[in-house]
Amino acid sequence: MTDYDYQYQYEYKSSPTSSSSYPSYSYEVSKDYNYLEEQTVYDKIYSYSSDVNFLFQAIVILINLVHLLILIQKEIRSNTIYVLMIGICVSDLLNFSISIYLEGVDRGWYRRIFSFSNLDCLREDYEIFNVGYEVFRALQNSTRPISVWLAILMALFRTITILYPLKPFTAKISSFYFALCQILLHSFTWLAYYSWNFLFLSSLNYPQNLCDDEEKKIVNRNSTQYVFAISVHFYEITNTRESWEHWIRIVPTLSYPVLTALLLFKLSEIKEQRRHANERNNKKKEKFDNLTKLILFMTISFMLSEGIDGVRSFLIIDAFSWGSEFPNLRLVSILPFHPISSLSFRKTLLSSHYIITSLRCFNAMSHLFVCYAMSSQYRNTARRILYLEKKQSISMKVIPVISASSTSPRTSRK
Protein backbone atom coordinates (compact mmCIF):
# COMPACT_ATOMS: atom_id res chain seq x y z
CA MET A 1 0.00 0.00 0.00
CA THR A 2 1.44 3.34 -1.01
CA ASP A 3 1.50 6.57 0.97
CA TYR A 4 -1.40 7.84 -1.12
CA ASP A 5 -3.47 4.78 -0.16
CA TYR A 6 -2.81 5.42 3.52
CA GLN A 7 -3.75 9.06 3.09
CA TYR A 8 -6.97 8.12 1.32
CA GLN A 9 -7.85 5.57 3.97
CA TYR A 10 -7.20 8.09 6.71
CA GLU A 11 -9.21 10.89 5.13
CA TYR A 12 -12.16 8.90 3.85
CA LYS A 13 -12.44 5.32 4.99
CA SER A 14 -11.79 5.98 8.66
CA SER A 15 -14.03 9.05 8.88
CA PRO A 16 -17.44 8.86 10.57
CA THR A 17 -19.19 9.55 7.28
CA SER A 18 -17.38 6.84 5.35
CA SER A 19 -20.43 4.57 5.45
CA SER A 20 -22.84 7.25 4.27
CA SER A 21 -23.57 7.90 0.62
CA TYR A 22 -22.13 10.98 -1.02
CA PRO A 23 -24.34 13.32 -3.04
CA SER A 24 -24.13 12.93 -6.80
CA TYR A 25 -22.68 15.74 -8.91
CA SER A 26 -23.21 16.53 -12.55
CA TYR A 27 -20.05 17.39 -14.45
CA GLU A 28 -18.47 16.74 -17.79
CA VAL A 29 -16.01 13.88 -17.93
CA SER A 30 -13.90 15.72 -20.51
CA LYS A 31 -13.02 18.33 -17.91
CA ASP A 32 -11.46 15.80 -15.57
CA TYR A 33 -7.76 16.23 -15.08
CA ASN A 34 -5.64 13.13 -14.83
CA TYR A 35 -2.81 14.00 -12.48
CA LEU A 36 -0.97 10.75 -13.17
CA GLU A 37 -0.30 11.65 -16.79
CA GLU A 38 1.66 14.79 -15.97
CA GLN A 39 5.03 13.74 -14.60
CA THR A 40 7.78 16.26 -14.24
CA VAL A 41 11.40 15.53 -15.02
CA TYR A 42 12.07 15.18 -11.30
CA ASP A 43 9.27 12.61 -10.94
CA LYS A 44 10.68 10.56 -13.81
CA ILE A 45 14.19 10.71 -12.38
CA TYR A 46 12.90 9.55 -9.01
CA SER A 47 10.84 6.73 -10.53
CA TYR A 48 13.50 5.41 -12.91
CA SER A 49 16.30 5.67 -10.35
CA SER A 50 14.12 3.74 -7.90
CA ASP A 51 13.87 0.82 -10.33
CA VAL A 52 17.60 0.89 -11.09
CA ASN A 53 18.47 1.07 -7.40
CA PHE A 54 16.22 -1.92 -6.69
CA LEU A 55 18.16 -3.92 -9.29
CA PHE A 56 21.49 -2.80 -7.85
CA GLN A 57 20.44 -3.88 -4.38
CA ALA A 58 19.60 -7.36 -5.64
CA ILE A 59 23.02 -7.58 -7.31
CA VAL A 60 24.69 -6.42 -4.09
CA ILE A 61 23.06 -9.25 -2.15
CA LEU A 62 24.21 -11.90 -4.64
CA ILE A 63 27.78 -10.57 -4.75
CA ASN A 64 28.05 -10.25 -0.98
CA LEU A 65 26.81 -13.80 -0.46
CA VAL A 66 29.77 -15.00 -2.52
CA HIS A 67 32.01 -12.52 -0.70
CA LEU A 68 30.90 -13.87 2.69
CA LEU A 69 31.43 -17.46 1.58
CA ILE A 70 35.06 -16.62 0.79
CA LEU A 71 35.65 -14.58 3.94
CA ILE A 72 34.55 -17.32 6.35
CA GLN A 73 37.21 -19.71 5.08
CA LYS A 74 39.83 -20.60 7.68
CA GLU A 75 42.81 -19.18 5.80
CA ILE A 76 41.03 -15.82 5.36
CA ARG A 77 39.38 -15.23 8.72
CA SER A 78 42.71 -15.48 10.54
CA ASN A 79 43.43 -11.90 9.40
CA THR A 80 42.00 -9.13 11.59
CA ILE A 81 41.16 -6.95 8.61
CA TYR A 82 39.12 -9.72 7.02
CA VAL A 83 37.35 -10.47 10.30
CA LEU A 84 36.11 -6.89 10.31
CA MET A 85 35.24 -7.32 6.65
CA ILE A 86 33.00 -10.23 7.64
CA GLY A 87 31.11 -7.91 9.97
CA ILE A 88 30.75 -5.33 7.20
CA CYS A 89 29.54 -7.96 4.75
CA VAL A 90 26.91 -9.39 7.12
CA SER A 91 25.71 -5.89 7.98
CA ASP A 92 25.40 -4.94 4.30
CA LEU A 93 23.53 -8.15 3.50
CA LEU A 94 21.00 -7.51 6.25
CA ASN A 95 20.59 -3.84 5.32
CA PHE A 96 20.01 -4.38 1.61
CA SER A 97 17.78 -7.42 2.19
CA ILE A 98 15.47 -5.42 4.44
CA SER A 99 15.52 -2.53 1.98
CA ILE A 100 14.51 -4.82 -0.89
CA TYR A 101 11.74 -6.35 1.18
CA LEU A 102 10.25 -3.02 2.30
CA GLU A 103 10.41 -1.59 -1.22
CA GLY A 104 8.85 -4.75 -2.61
CA VAL A 105 6.02 -4.47 -0.10
CA ASP A 106 5.40 -0.87 -1.17
CA ARG A 107 5.27 -2.00 -4.80
CA GLY A 108 2.86 -4.81 -3.92
CA TRP A 109 5.31 -7.55 -4.93
CA TYR A 110 5.68 -9.24 -1.53
CA ARG A 111 3.31 -10.19 1.20
CA ARG A 112 3.55 -7.92 4.20
CA ILE A 113 4.43 -9.90 7.32
CA PHE A 114 3.78 -6.98 9.68
CA SER A 115 0.54 -5.12 10.27
CA PHE A 116 -0.45 -1.48 10.62
CA SER A 117 -3.11 -0.41 13.07
CA ASN A 118 -5.85 1.71 11.47
CA LEU A 119 -7.30 2.91 14.77
CA ASP A 120 -7.18 6.69 14.99
CA CYS A 121 -8.74 7.42 18.35
CA LEU A 122 -6.03 6.62 20.86
CA ARG A 123 -5.66 8.89 23.88
CA GLU A 124 -3.74 12.07 23.12
CA ASP A 125 -0.69 11.36 25.29
CA TYR A 126 0.20 8.18 23.35
CA GLU A 127 1.08 7.28 19.78
CA ILE A 128 0.37 3.92 18.16
CA PHE A 129 3.56 1.90 17.70
CA ASN A 130 3.61 -0.65 14.87
CA VAL A 131 6.07 -3.14 16.36
CA GLY A 132 6.68 -5.30 13.28
CA TYR A 133 7.46 -2.40 11.00
CA GLU A 134 9.61 -0.65 13.61
CA VAL A 135 11.70 -3.81 14.08
CA PHE A 136 12.53 -3.76 10.37
CA ARG A 137 13.31 -0.06 10.52
CA ALA A 138 15.55 -0.44 13.57
CA LEU A 139 17.54 -3.21 11.89
CA GLN A 140 17.81 -1.26 8.65
CA ASN A 141 18.89 1.94 10.37
CA SER A 142 21.43 0.27 12.66
CA THR A 143 23.17 -1.93 10.08
CA ARG A 144 24.24 1.05 8.02
CA PRO A 145 26.35 2.77 10.73
CA ILE A 146 27.62 -0.64 11.82
CA SER A 147 29.17 -1.10 8.38
CA VAL A 148 30.46 2.46 8.38
CA TRP A 149 32.20 2.34 11.75
CA LEU A 150 33.62 -1.12 11.17
CA ALA A 151 35.20 0.27 8.01
CA ILE A 152 36.64 3.15 10.01
CA LEU A 153 37.88 0.69 12.62
CA MET A 154 39.52 -1.35 9.89
CA ALA A 155 41.39 1.71 8.65
CA LEU A 156 42.31 2.60 12.24
CA PHE A 157 43.78 -0.85 12.91
CA ARG A 158 45.83 -0.69 9.75
CA THR A 159 47.10 2.79 10.63
CA ILE A 160 48.11 1.69 14.15
CA THR A 161 49.97 -1.35 12.87
CA ILE A 162 51.90 0.87 10.47
CA LEU A 163 52.66 3.60 13.02
CA TYR A 164 53.49 1.30 15.94
CA PRO A 165 54.48 -2.09 14.54
CA LEU A 166 56.50 -3.24 17.59
CA LYS A 167 54.20 -2.06 20.38
CA PRO A 168 52.57 -4.75 22.58
CA PHE A 169 49.05 -3.41 22.05
CA THR A 170 49.49 -3.74 18.29
CA ALA A 171 49.62 -7.51 18.66
CA LYS A 172 46.51 -7.43 20.85
CA ILE A 173 44.38 -5.47 18.39
CA SER A 174 45.52 -7.78 15.60
CA SER A 175 44.00 -10.84 17.24
CA PHE A 176 40.85 -12.56 16.02
CA TYR A 177 39.02 -12.25 19.33
CA PHE A 178 39.67 -8.52 19.63
CA ALA A 179 38.19 -7.94 16.17
CA LEU A 180 35.20 -10.13 17.05
CA CYS A 181 34.62 -8.16 20.27
CA GLN A 182 34.71 -4.92 18.30
CA ILE A 183 32.08 -6.23 15.89
CA LEU A 184 29.81 -7.24 18.77
CA LEU A 185 30.38 -3.93 20.58
CA HIS A 186 29.53 -1.79 17.55
CA SER A 187 26.52 -3.94 16.71
CA PHE A 188 25.12 -3.72 20.23
CA THR A 189 25.74 0.04 20.43
CA TRP A 190 23.91 0.92 17.23
CA LEU A 191 21.10 -1.56 17.82
CA ALA A 192 20.55 0.00 21.23
CA TYR A 193 20.65 3.49 19.73
CA TYR A 194 17.90 2.72 17.24
CA SER A 195 15.75 0.45 19.41
CA TRP A 196 15.86 1.96 22.91
CA ASN A 197 12.29 3.18 22.50
CA PHE A 198 11.07 -0.44 22.53
CA LEU A 199 11.73 -0.45 26.28
CA PHE A 200 9.02 2.17 26.81
CA LEU A 201 6.18 0.47 24.96
CA SER A 202 2.80 0.10 26.61
CA SER A 203 -0.09 -2.17 25.77
CA LEU A 204 -3.33 -0.18 25.72
CA ASN A 205 -6.77 -1.62 25.15
CA TYR A 206 -9.81 -0.23 23.39
CA PRO A 207 -12.26 1.28 24.27
CA GLN A 208 -10.79 2.15 27.70
CA ASN A 209 -8.08 4.38 26.15
CA LEU A 210 -10.03 6.32 23.54
CA CYS A 211 -9.36 9.96 22.72
CA ASP A 212 -11.54 12.88 23.76
CA ASP A 213 -13.04 13.39 20.31
CA GLU A 214 -16.71 12.47 20.67
CA GLU A 215 -17.26 11.65 17.00
CA LYS A 216 -14.30 9.28 16.91
CA LYS A 217 -15.43 7.74 20.17
CA ILE A 218 -18.73 6.82 18.57
CA VAL A 219 -16.96 5.12 15.67
CA ASN A 220 -14.44 3.22 17.84
CA ARG A 221 -16.54 2.47 20.92
CA ASN A 222 -17.11 -1.12 19.80
CA SER A 223 -13.42 -1.81 19.22
CA THR A 224 -12.10 -4.40 21.63
CA GLN A 225 -8.42 -4.92 21.03
CA TYR A 226 -4.99 -4.17 22.40
CA VAL A 227 -2.44 -1.97 20.65
CA PHE A 228 1.18 -1.18 21.36
CA ALA A 229 1.72 2.50 22.03
CA ILE A 230 4.51 4.80 23.12
CA SER A 231 4.33 7.98 25.13
CA VAL A 232 4.27 11.22 23.17
CA HIS A 233 7.33 12.35 25.11
CA PHE A 234 9.45 9.43 23.87
CA TYR A 235 7.88 9.71 20.45
CA GLU A 236 9.14 13.28 20.15
CA ILE A 237 12.61 12.17 21.27
CA THR A 238 12.74 9.60 18.47
CA ASN A 239 11.69 12.30 16.00
CA THR A 240 14.53 14.48 17.27
CA ARG A 241 16.89 11.56 16.74
CA GLU A 242 15.76 11.33 13.13
CA SER A 243 16.40 15.05 12.63
CA TRP A 244 20.15 14.66 13.26
CA GLU A 245 20.49 11.41 11.29
CA HIS A 246 22.57 13.14 8.61
CA TRP A 247 25.31 13.85 11.14
CA ILE A 248 25.77 10.10 11.56
CA ARG A 249 26.82 10.10 7.92
CA ILE A 250 28.79 13.35 7.87
CA VAL A 251 30.93 12.76 10.98
CA PRO A 252 32.41 9.43 9.74
CA THR A 253 33.05 11.01 6.36
CA LEU A 254 35.13 13.70 8.06
CA SER A 255 36.93 11.17 10.27
CA TYR A 256 38.00 8.87 7.49
CA PRO A 257 40.33 11.35 5.71
CA VAL A 258 42.20 11.95 8.98
CA LEU A 259 43.12 8.27 9.22
CA THR A 260 43.91 8.19 5.53
CA ALA A 261 46.26 11.17 5.84
CA LEU A 262 48.12 9.56 8.75
CA LEU A 263 48.38 6.30 6.87
CA LEU A 264 49.66 7.93 3.69
CA PHE A 265 52.20 10.01 5.60
CA LYS A 266 53.67 6.99 7.37
CA LEU A 267 53.63 4.88 4.22
CA SER A 268 55.54 7.56 2.35
CA GLU A 269 58.24 7.47 5.02
CA ILE A 270 58.46 3.68 4.86
CA LYS A 271 58.55 3.76 1.09
CA GLU A 272 61.40 6.26 1.12
CA GLN A 273 63.40 4.16 3.57
CA ARG A 274 62.89 1.02 1.50
CA ARG A 275 63.82 2.84 -1.67
CA HIS A 276 67.20 3.86 -0.23
CA ALA A 277 67.78 0.35 1.08
CA ASN A 278 66.93 -1.16 -2.29
CA GLU A 279 69.30 1.21 -4.05
CA ARG A 280 72.14 0.21 -1.75
CA ASN A 281 71.43 -3.49 -2.07
CA ASN A 282 70.71 -3.23 -5.80
CA LYS A 283 67.32 -4.87 -5.36
CA LYS A 284 64.13 -4.46 -7.31
CA LYS A 285 61.67 -1.76 -6.37
CA GLU A 286 59.32 -2.79 -3.63
CA LYS A 287 55.76 -3.66 -4.41
CA PHE A 288 52.86 -1.63 -3.10
CA ASP A 289 51.12 -2.81 0.02
CA ASN A 290 48.01 -4.39 -1.50
CA LEU A 291 46.08 -4.41 1.74
CA THR A 292 46.76 -0.70 2.20
CA LYS A 293 45.53 0.02 -1.31
CA LEU A 294 42.42 -1.95 -0.48
CA ILE A 295 41.73 0.26 2.53
CA LEU A 296 42.47 3.44 0.61
CA PHE A 297 40.12 2.44 -2.19
CA MET A 298 37.40 1.62 0.32
CA THR A 299 38.02 4.99 1.96
CA ILE A 300 37.37 6.87 -1.26
CA SER A 301 34.28 4.85 -2.17
CA PHE A 302 33.01 5.18 1.39
CA MET A 303 33.40 8.96 1.36
CA LEU A 304 31.43 9.17 -1.88
CA SER A 305 28.61 6.90 -0.70
CA GLU A 306 28.21 8.27 2.84
CA GLY A 307 29.41 11.85 2.48
CA ILE A 308 27.19 12.85 -0.43
CA ASP A 309 24.14 11.31 1.23
CA GLY A 310 24.92 13.13 4.47
CA VAL A 311 25.29 16.49 2.74
CA ARG A 312 22.06 15.91 0.82
CA SER A 313 20.17 15.07 4.03
CA PHE A 314 21.65 18.12 5.73
CA LEU A 315 20.47 20.41 2.93
CA ILE A 316 16.98 18.95 2.99
CA ILE A 317 16.53 18.99 6.76
CA ASP A 318 18.56 21.98 7.98
CA ALA A 319 18.99 24.28 5.01
CA PHE A 320 15.28 25.01 4.51
CA SER A 321 12.68 26.23 6.96
CA TRP A 322 9.16 24.89 7.15
CA GLY A 323 6.34 26.89 5.60
CA SER A 324 3.41 27.51 7.91
CA GLU A 325 0.82 26.92 5.20
CA PHE A 326 2.17 23.56 4.07
CA PRO A 327 3.61 21.46 6.92
CA ASN A 328 4.96 18.87 4.47
CA LEU A 329 6.77 21.27 2.13
CA ARG A 330 9.85 23.34 2.76
CA LEU A 331 9.26 26.79 1.31
CA VAL A 332 11.73 29.41 2.46
CA SER A 333 15.39 28.95 1.64
CA ILE A 334 18.10 30.31 3.89
CA LEU A 335 20.64 29.73 1.14
CA PRO A 336 21.49 32.67 -1.16
CA PHE A 337 19.53 31.33 -4.11
CA HIS A 338 16.93 32.99 -6.26
CA PRO A 339 13.46 31.60 -5.30
CA ILE A 340 12.99 29.88 -8.66
CA SER A 341 16.42 28.29 -8.69
CA SER A 342 15.98 27.41 -5.01
CA LEU A 343 12.79 25.50 -5.80
CA SER A 344 14.56 23.64 -8.59
CA PHE A 345 17.44 22.90 -6.25
CA ARG A 346 15.10 21.42 -3.66
CA LYS A 347 13.38 19.29 -6.28
CA THR A 348 16.76 18.09 -7.48
CA LEU A 349 17.69 17.08 -3.94
CA LEU A 350 14.45 15.19 -3.45
CA SER A 351 14.61 13.41 -6.80
CA SER A 352 18.24 12.35 -6.30
CA HIS A 353 17.47 10.08 -3.35
CA TYR A 354 17.87 6.76 -5.17
CA ILE A 355 20.74 8.02 -7.32
CA ILE A 356 22.79 8.75 -4.21
CA THR A 357 21.61 5.53 -2.58
CA SER A 358 23.00 3.65 -5.58
CA LEU A 359 26.47 4.88 -4.59
CA ARG A 360 26.18 2.69 -1.49
CA CYS A 361 25.38 -0.23 -3.77
CA PHE A 362 28.54 0.36 -5.80
CA ASN A 363 30.55 0.66 -2.60
CA ALA A 364 29.22 -2.64 -1.27
CA MET A 365 29.66 -4.37 -4.63
CA SER A 366 33.27 -3.28 -4.91
CA HIS A 367 34.42 -5.10 -1.77
CA LEU A 368 34.65 -8.53 -3.40
CA PHE A 369 36.41 -7.30 -6.54
CA VAL A 370 38.89 -5.13 -4.65
CA CYS A 371 39.78 -7.97 -2.29
CA TYR A 372 40.21 -10.29 -5.25
CA ALA A 373 42.46 -7.85 -7.09
CA MET A 374 44.58 -6.78 -4.14
CA SER A 375 45.04 -9.89 -2.01
CA SER A 376 46.67 -13.04 -3.35
CA GLN A 377 45.42 -14.97 -0.32
CA TYR A 378 41.85 -13.92 -1.02
CA ARG A 379 42.32 -14.63 -4.72
CA ASN A 380 43.57 -18.17 -4.17
CA THR A 381 40.73 -18.91 -1.76
CA ALA A 382 38.16 -17.50 -4.18
CA ARG A 383 39.48 -19.65 -6.99
CA ARG A 384 39.31 -22.72 -4.81
CA ILE A 385 35.77 -21.98 -3.62
CA LEU A 386 34.44 -21.06 -7.06
CA TYR A 387 36.31 -23.90 -8.81
CA LEU A 388 38.19 -21.45 -11.00
CA GLU A 389 41.56 -22.96 -10.30
CA LYS A 390 42.66 -25.56 -12.78
CA LYS A 391 43.21 -28.90 -11.25
CA GLN A 392 46.79 -29.96 -11.60
CA SER A 393 47.18 -33.45 -12.87
CA ILE A 394 49.30 -35.48 -10.56
CA SER A 395 51.64 -37.81 -12.41
CA MET A 396 53.34 -40.53 -10.48
CA LYS A 397 56.60 -41.84 -11.79
CA VAL A 398 57.33 -45.36 -10.73
CA ILE A 399 60.98 -45.88 -9.99
CA PRO A 400 62.02 -49.49 -9.58
CA VAL A 401 63.69 -50.11 -6.31
CA ILE A 402 66.38 -52.73 -6.30
CA SER A 403 67.34 -54.20 -3.00
CA ALA A 404 70.90 -54.13 -1.89
CA SER A 405 71.01 -57.88 -1.56
CA SER A 406 70.15 -58.35 -5.22
CA THR A 407 72.99 -56.14 -6.37
CA SER A 408 75.63 -57.67 -4.20
CA PRO A 409 77.65 -60.46 -5.79
CA ARG A 410 76.63 -63.90 -4.80
CA THR A 411 79.11 -65.90 -2.83
CA SER A 412 79.42 -69.55 -3.59
CA ARG A 413 79.14 -71.90 -0.76
CA LYS A 414 81.61 -74.53 -0.52
NORMO-V472046 format. One record per pair of residues at least 24 apart in sequence whose ideal C-beta (glycine too) atoms are under 6 Angstrom apart, sorted by the first residue. I is the first residue (numbers start at 0). J is the second residue. If there is no record, write none. Layout:
I:J
I:J
//
This chain:
13:119
15:214
15:218
41:346
41:350
44:350
45:350
48:353
48:354
49:353
52:353
52:356
52:357
53:102
55:357
55:360
56:95
56:98
56:99
56:360
59:95
59:360
59:363
59:364
60:95
62:364
62:367
63:88
63:91
63:92
66:366
66:367
69:380
69:381
69:384
72:380
74:380
75:380
79:173
79:178
80:153
82:175
82:178
83:149
83:153
83:178
86:149
86:182
87:146
87:149
90:142
90:145
90:146
91:146
91:363
93:142
94:139
94:142
94:143
97:135
97:138
97:139
116:226
120:209
120:210
120:215
120:219
122:208
122:210
123:210
124:231
125:228
126:229
126:234
127:226
127:228
128:200
128:227
128:228
128:229
130:227
137:193
137:194
140:193
141:189
141:190
141:193
144:189
144:247
145:185
145:186
145:189
147:251
148:185
150:301
151:251
152:181
154:258
154:294
155:258
157:294
158:258
158:261
158:262
161:265
162:265
196:233
196:237
199:229
199:233
200:227
200:229
201:228
203:228
245:309
245:312
245:313
248:305
248:308
248:309
249:309
252:302
252:305
252:306
255:298
255:302
259:298
289:373
289:374
292:373
293:369
293:373
296:369
300:362
300:365
303:358
304:358
304:359
304:362
307:355
308:355
311:348
311:355
314:348
315:348
//
